[in-house]
Amino acid sequence: LAAFYEYLASPEASAMRAATQMDLSAPITDYFISTSHNTYLTGNQLYSESKASAYTNVLLSGCRSVEIDVWDGKAEGESSQETGESSATSGSNPSSDDEKISSCKPRRGSKREKLKKMTENHRHLRALSQEVGKLEGFLGHHKPSTSSGSSGESKASGSAIPVPGKPEPRVLHGHTLTRETSFREVCYAIRDSAFVASDLPVIVSLEVHTCLEQQQIMVEIMEEAWKGMLVEVTPELEAGTVPPPPLADLKRKILIKVKHVESVDEGGDREAKEKAVYTQHMEALKQQKNPSNSVEASKGPESPESPTAAPHKPSKILQALSKLAVFTKGFHFSNFAQPEAKVPSHVFSLSEKAVREAHATDGDALFEHNRHFFMRVYPNGLRVDSSNMDPTFFWRRGAQMVALNWQNFDKAMMLNAGMFAGEQGWVLKPPGYRSSDAQPGIIEPRRLDLTIEFLAGQNIPLPPGHTNENKFYPFVTCLLHVETPDDSFAAADDDTESEKTGYKHCTKSVTGVNPDFGGQKMEFATVSGFLDELTFVRFKIKDNEWMHNALAAWACIRLDRLQEGYRIIHLNDSTGAPTEGALLVHITKT
């Protein structure tokens, strides 16, 4: 008996098998990657706070792909809402998170009234100023002056302190009431925490809403903060024709994902066009500032006879920024037959809805694409409460980066924790899902009979707000998340609160934080047609009488790591933090 107690107290008794030594020799596209959506937010998508510390938190928790929404820096005295409103230069195509713009509208009356007070003339003036800023930044970039890679005032400082009097890009959720943080602070937070929990690479997904001048500042800040961590850009890598490297080659590297733009001709004709547009906008700005010339100004550039009525528009993404994306070049998705779909370094970013539509119309092409190339899936824009989609559907379609709202610890985050537990944020895809597989998608028939006997619990945490251990009545819900890759369930079931599954059992409620479950059994019989690596067993402990079955603790284990025999299931609290709580169970898999 003493030996049995000693065994239960040892790591060997864990119901979750320890992660094995990782194979780092496969191309980076052959891995699933723990990914965060709108990482900067600390709460909901409408009015929560943006903090650089949010990046520290997720990176230390094993996340390896983060997102930054970047907006123009504000001039002194200008409100966050004003600049956020006027600096939306990206497109609104929902199929690419490099170009998406939130459709959420402010809901707080006081701040909404401030926005309404802005006159149309003021709006137009700011819009013209933004355009001038873009052109100045673009022209400045093409002049034979010192490049961003040279030493400058900001780069020489080598710190997170901005240059006085120089507006720098901000990070926030545009067109909402979310509060901002600085792009510089975010970059330094990433630098300081990127390789603490793991030395495997971090992917930074940039959603750029800034003018070209501010993009140049972004480049300078990133090259300063992430010096030695960025992949050196060579002509071959910039062309995007080099196959994805093995994961082992990118240790302690930060990969930037941003929209790709082609290299532009910097000859005299192009420069002359840009100067002409710059002159036109400067003249329009002067006329706007002088009310007496307002009528003449309105007749000028808008006149159909004007030779500059449709001026050439410079790229929305600066070439110096675009070239930093080496193995993760963002392209707009139209279909899997488009030429960009064969570029080795491309990334398609699709909404959860777009992926489901692609699966419904051409599931084979979706799966085949994801065997060879990166795909990032992001939540529906209507998830303003920071809820999440079920990531298992997208992993089973081969998507490497399923971006979740880490602000809300729900079912999806539990499954994400089960997928990446102890794996340093990168998990090698199972056979049939990799680029090197001769017979992709072939799944060996798998039949399972799973029995879990619940014996006892120890130190089970109370639900939030509950303080009386004597009135704690815990019960265990066990869910088996299983689906074959060819099986598509309805999107309506894909909800953070949805527990619709044919494999769900509950124990009877017991009493106290150290309960005796009396050997209650759960049986999952004759489960077939699945992959162990993409199937999960999830445990939730709830209180039968507190706040409508409030969650007290949980655990999630990938089926290929679920061990048989007498085992200890270690529990996390409702926020995802590890606890001293545990369940004693007996597991049988046949």
N, C-alpha and C positions, 0 to 999 in steps of 0.2 A: 504493500500500500504506500509506503514511503517513496518507493521508486516511481510509482504512478503520480504522486503529488509533485515529485521533482520534475517529472516529464511535463506535467501541465504548466509548471512555472517556467519552462524553457521555451526559447523561440521555436523549437522543433514542433511544438504542439499547435502552432498557428494553423487555422483552417486555410489560410492563404499561403501557398508555396512561395518561398522567397524567389525573387526575380533571378534568373540565371544570367551568366555573363553574356553581355549583349554582342551580337554580330554587327560590327560597324563597317563591313566590307561592301554592303549593298549600296546602290545609288540612293541619293537622298529622297528621291521620289518613291522609293519602295517602303517608306515608313509612314505610320500614322503619327501626327504631331499634336501635342496638347496645345490648344489654341484659345485665345481670349478675344472677345468682341468688345469694342469701345472700352478698352482697358482702363482708360483714365477716369471713368465714372465710378463713384462710390455708392451709387444707389440707382434710382430709376433713370429713364432716358430723357425725362422732361425738365426736371429742376434740381437734380442732385448736384453735388460738388465734384469738380475735377481735381484730382490730386496726383502729383508725381509719385507719392508713396504707394498708390494703387499698383504701379508697375513693380515696385519692390515686393509687395505682398504676393502677387501672382507668380513672379519669377522664383521667389523663395519657396513657393508651393509646387514648383515643378512645371509651370507653364513655359513653353518654348516658342510661342508665336504670339506677339502682342500687336495691338493696333493703336495708331496715333492719328487723330483728326486734327489737321493743322489749318489755322486761320491767320489772316493778316494781323500783325501787331497793331495796337491802337495808339493813336497820337494822344498826347497829354490832354486830359479833359474830355476825351471822347468815351462814351459808354460802351460797355461790352456788347450790349444788344445792337447798338448802331453799327459797329464794325462787323459784327457777325452777320448782320442783315445784308450789308452792302458788299461783302467780300465773297459772296458765293459765285465763284467762277467756274466750278465744275459742272458737268452735265448731270442729268437726273435719271439716266438709264438704270433701272433697278437690277439689271443683270450684272453689274460690276460695282464692287464696293469702292473702287478707286474713283468712281464718278457719282456715287449716290448722294442725295441730299435729303435730309429728314423732312418729312411732310408734317411733322408735329407743329402745332401752333401754340404760342404762349397762352397760359391759362390764368396767370395771376393778374388781376385787374390793374393793380397799381403800375406794374411794369408795362403792361399793354398800353395803358394810357400815355406813358412816356413815349412809346413808339409812335402813337397816333399824333403826338404834338409836332413831330418833325414835318416840315413843309415839303411840298413836292420840289421846290427849288433847291432846298437843302439836299434832298435825296439825289437830285440830278448832279449837283455840284460834287457830292462825294463820289458818285459813280464816275464822273469825268476824272476826278483826282485818282481814283483807283486805276483807270485806264492809262493815265499818264505814268503812274508808278510802274505799271507793267512794262510799258514801252521803255522807260528809262532803265529799268532793270535789264530788259532784253538787250537794248543797245549797249549798255555798260558791259554786259557779259561778252559781247562780240568785239569790243574794242581790244586792241593789242596791249592790254594792261595786265597787271599782276593777276594771276588766276587764284581761285579759291584754295588751291593747294599750297600757295606761298604763305609765308609767315605774315600775319597781320596783327592789328591791335587785339582783336578778340581772340585769335588763335594763340597769341603769345601769352595771354592771361592764363590759359589752361585751367580755368575754373568755371563754376556754374554761375558766376556773377556777370550779368550783361554789361555791355558797353553803355555808359551813361548817355542819355539823350538819343539813343538809337532804338527805335521801336523794333521789337523782336516778335517772331511768330508766337501765337498762342494756341493752346490745346483746349478744345471744348466741343460740345455737340451743337453744331450750328442750327440756327432757327428755333432754338429752345431757350429755356431760362436756366440752363445749366451754367454753373460758375466755372471760370477758367483757371488754368495753370499755365506756366510758361513752357514753351517747347524746349528751351535750354534745360530747365529743371528736370523735365521728363528724360531727356537724353542722358543726363548725368545720373539720374536714378537707375536707368537701365544699365549704364556702365558699371555702377557700383554693385549691382545685384545679379547681373546676367549669368555669371559663372560661379556662383556660390553653391547652389544646389546641384549643379551639373556643369560639365565642361563641354557639353554638346551644343551645337549652334543655336542661336536665337534668330528668329525671323521677325523683322519689324515691318508691319504693313502700314504704309503711309497713305492716308486719304487727304489729298492736297486741295485746299481751297484758297491758296494764297496767290498773290500776284508774283510775277517773275522776280522782282527785286527781293521780295521776302523769301522766295525759294532759294535765291543765292545765299541769303543769311542762313537758311536751313542747312544748306550744304556745308557752310563754314562751321556751324555748330556741331554737326554730326562728325565731320572730319577732325574737329578738335576733341570732342568728348570721347569718340570711339577710335582714337588713334591707335593703330596696331591691331584693331579688332575687325576692320573692314577687309574684304577681299580685294587684293590689288587688281585694278582694272587693266587688262591687256587688250590689244586690238581684237584678238580672237574671242575673248570673253565678251567684249562689248558687242560683237556681232551676233552673239547669242547662238552660235552654231556648235559650241562645245557641249558634249553630253554631260548630264548631271554627275558630279563627282561622288565618290563613296563618302559616307558619313564621317568616316575616320579622318578624312582630309580637312574637315571644317571645324575641328575642335576649337573652342574659344573664339569663334567667328560670329559676327553679326551680319546677317543677310538682309538687305533692304529690298522690300517689295514696293514698287511704285510703277505707275503707268509708263509704258515704254513709248518713246518717240524716236523717229528716225533721225539720223544725223542730217543737219541742214547745211546747205551751201552758204558759206559766209562771204561770198563774192560781193562785188560792188553793186550789182543790180538789186540783190536782196537787201543790202544795207540801205540803198537809196530809197527803196519802198518803205522800210521801217522809219527812216527819217521823215519821209513825207507824211506818214500817218502821225508821227510824233508832233510835227509842226501843226497839223490840222487840229489835233486835240488840245494843244497848247493855246491855239487861237480861240477855240471854242470855250476853253476855261476862262480866258480873259474876258470874252464877251458875256459869259455867265456872271462874272463878278461885277460887270458894269450894266446896271438895269437899263440905261438909256439905249444900249445896243441890243436889247433882248429881242426886238422884232427882227432886226437884221440877222442876228445870230440864228434865229429859228429858220430863216430862209436859206441859210448857207449850206451846211453839210447835209441837210435833209432834202434839199431840192433834187428832183429827178435829173435835172440838167447838170448837176455838179459831177465832175469827173471823179470825185472822191466819195461818192455816195455809198459805195460798197468797198471800204478799205480792206486791204489784206490784213488778216488777223494772225498775229503770232501764236505759236504753240502755247497751250495752257500749262505745259510742263517744261521746265527749263532743261536744256540738254545736259548741263552739269549735274542736275539732280537725277535725271533718267539714267545716266550711265552708271550710277552707283548700284543699280539693280543688275546684278551679275547673273545669278542663277534663278532669280525670281522676278522676271519681267512681266508686269501686268498688261494684259491685252483685253480689249472688249470682246465678249463672247457673242457670236451670232449663231454658229452651228459647228459641229465637229468636222465639217468638210472645209472650213475656211483655212487659208494658207497658214495663218498664225498657229493653228492647232498642231502643227508639226514642228514648230520652233522648239528645240530642246529645252530652252530655259524659260518657256512661257508659263504663266499662271492664269487660269480662268477663275474669276471670283463670281459666284452665283448665289442668289438668295435661296433659301430653303424651298420656296415655291418653284423657282426656276429649275432646280435640280429634280424635283418631283415631276415636273412637266417633261424634262429631258428623259427621265427614266420611263415615263409613260409612252413617249413617242419613239424613242430609240435607245432603249436600255442597254443594248449590246455596245453601241458606240460610246455611251457614257462610261461603261465599265472598262472598255478597251482604252479609252483616253486616259483614265485614271490609273491604269497599269503602268503607263509610261510618263505621264506628265502631271504637274501639280494642279490640284483644284482646291479652292478655299470656299467653304459654304458659310454664309452668315445669316443671322436670324431675320425674320420678317420685320419690316419697319414698324408694324403695329404692336410689337411687343414692347410697349413703352414702360411696362412694369418690370422690365429686365428679366422676363421669363425666357424659357429656352425650348427649342425643339429637341426631340429625341435623337441623340447623335448616332445611335446604332444603325438607323436606316441609311445614313450617309456613309458611315464606315463600311457597311456591307456593299455599297456601290463603289468603294475604293477611294473615296475622297480623303486626302491626307489631312487637311486642316478643316475641322468642324468648329467654327468659332462660337463660343458660348459666352453668355453674360455671367461672369464670375461674381457679379454683385449679388446674385440671388442663388442661394444653395438649394436647388431643387432636384428633381429626379435626374435631369440631364447631368448635373454636376456630380451626382453620386455615381452615375454610369461612367463619367469621365474619370473619376477617381479610381474606379475599378479597372478601367482600361490601362491607366498609366501608373498604377501603384508600384513604386520602387523601380520604375523603368526610365527615369531621368527625362521624361517628356517625349521620348521617341520610342515607338514600338514597331518592330519589323512586321510587315504585313504577312498574313499566312500564305502558304503555298496556293497558287492559283491567282493571286492578286499582284504578283510582282512582274516587273518588266522582263525578267530572265526566264519566266515560266514558258515551257514549250507548249503546254496545253492550258491556257488561261481559263479560269472559271470552273475547272473540273473539281467537284467536291465529292469526296468519298462518302457514301451513305453512312450515317452515324445514328445509332439507336441508343437511347439512354433511359435507364430507370434510376431515378434519384430518390433516396430516402434520407430525411434529416430528422433525427430524434432530439428534442429539446429537453435537456436535463435540468439546468439551473442557470441563474444569472448572478453576477456580482458587480457591485458598485455601479449599477445602471444610473446614468444621470437623469435628473428630473427635467421635464419640459420647461421651457422658458416661462418664468413667472410663478412656477410651482415651488413651494417651499416645505410642504408637509410630506415627509417620507411615509408616514403611516396612512396617508390617503392617496398613495400612488398605486395604481392598479394596471401594471404593464401587461401587454400582450404583444406577440410577435407576428408580423405579416412577412411572408416570404414570397418573392416574385421571381419567376424564371423568365428572363428576357431572351427569347429565342425566335429566330426567323431565318428562313432560307434566303439566299441572295436573290432568287427569282420571285420572291413573294413581296408584293407591294401593298402595304396597308394604307388606309385612308388618311389623308392629312388631317382630317378632323380629330383623329385620335392622338395626333402628335402635339400634345399639350403638356405643360409642366405639371399640371395637377392630374392628368389622365393616368389611370392605372388599369386600363382595359387590356387584359391579357387572359388567355385561357389557362395560364399556369400561375395560380395565386392561391395561397392557403394561409390560414390564421390559426394561432393557438387560442386557447381560452385565457382570459385574463387571470392574473394571480396578484399577489400583494407584496409591496415593498421593493426596495432597491436591491435586495439580495434574494430574489424569488426562487421558488422551487417549481419548475414546470412539470415535474412528475412524469417525464418520459413521453410527452405528447409528440406524435409523429406527423410528418408531412410527407406525402408520396407524390412524386411526379413520374408517372408511368408512361412508357412507350412514347417518348419524345424522339422524333426522327428528322433527318434532313437538315442538319445544321453544322456549323463549325464551332468547335470548343472555344477558339480564340476570339470569336465574335458573339459569344453567348455569356450572359451574366446572371449570377444569383444575387439578389438584393434582399437585405433584411432590414425591416423597420420596426422599432419598438415604440409603441404609442401608449398613452394613458387612456384607459377605457372611460374615465369619468371627468377628465380635465380638458376644457376648451375644445370640445368636439374631436376627441381622439388626437390631441396634440402630439407632435413628434418629439420623442425623448432622445432617441439614439438610432444609429443606422450603421450598416456595413454593406459593401458591395465587392463581390469577388468574381473575377473572370473564370469561366468554367474550366479552362485548361489549367488553372492554378488552384482549384478547389481540391483539397486533400481529403482522403477517406480516413475513417477511424474516429477515435475520441479526439476532439479538437476544440480549440479555443477560438471564438470569433471576437476579435477586438473591435470595440465600438467607437464611433465618433459622435459628437453631439450635433444638435440641429444646425449649427453653423459650419460644420465640417471639421472642427478641431478634434484631435485625438483625445480620448478620455481614458481613465483607468477601468472603465466598464467593460464587461466581457460576458459572453454566453458560453456555456459548456454544452457541446452537442456531440452526437455520434452520426457520422456521414457514411452512406453507402452509395457507390456509383457502379452500375453494371451495364 
